[in-house]
Amino acid sequence: MAGITLAIATARLNDYLDAEVKVLSGQEKKIGDRMLKRADLAEIQAGIKIWDGRVKDLSSQAIGRGRGRTLRPNF
């Protein structure tokens, strides 16, 4: 994740969370028999998962804890 800082990742996560709130509060409009959406909730929620993971990874790195891995020899 070269170039992505914890501050950037946190800002993006907050952007996605704000977008989710707006969509859930009714950014849809029905015109005749058609329903129009301004944003796709599934895409927003996927973005939340991505950015939440990046924030967690960068936060762990910032406090000196990388992802723990168990390595086993393959004999």
MOCOR-V498561 format. One line per field, one symbol per residue. psi: psi as a letter, one per 30 degrees, with the letter a starting at -180 (. if undefined). burial: # if it has 24 or more other C-alpha atoms within 12 Angstrom, else .. Layout:
psi = ???
burial = ???
This chain:
psi = hkfjleeeeeeeeeeeeeeeeeefghhlkkjbgkkkkfljeeeeeeeeeeeeeeeeeeeeeeggjakkkkkkki.
burial = .....#..##.##..##.##....................#..##.##..##.#####.................
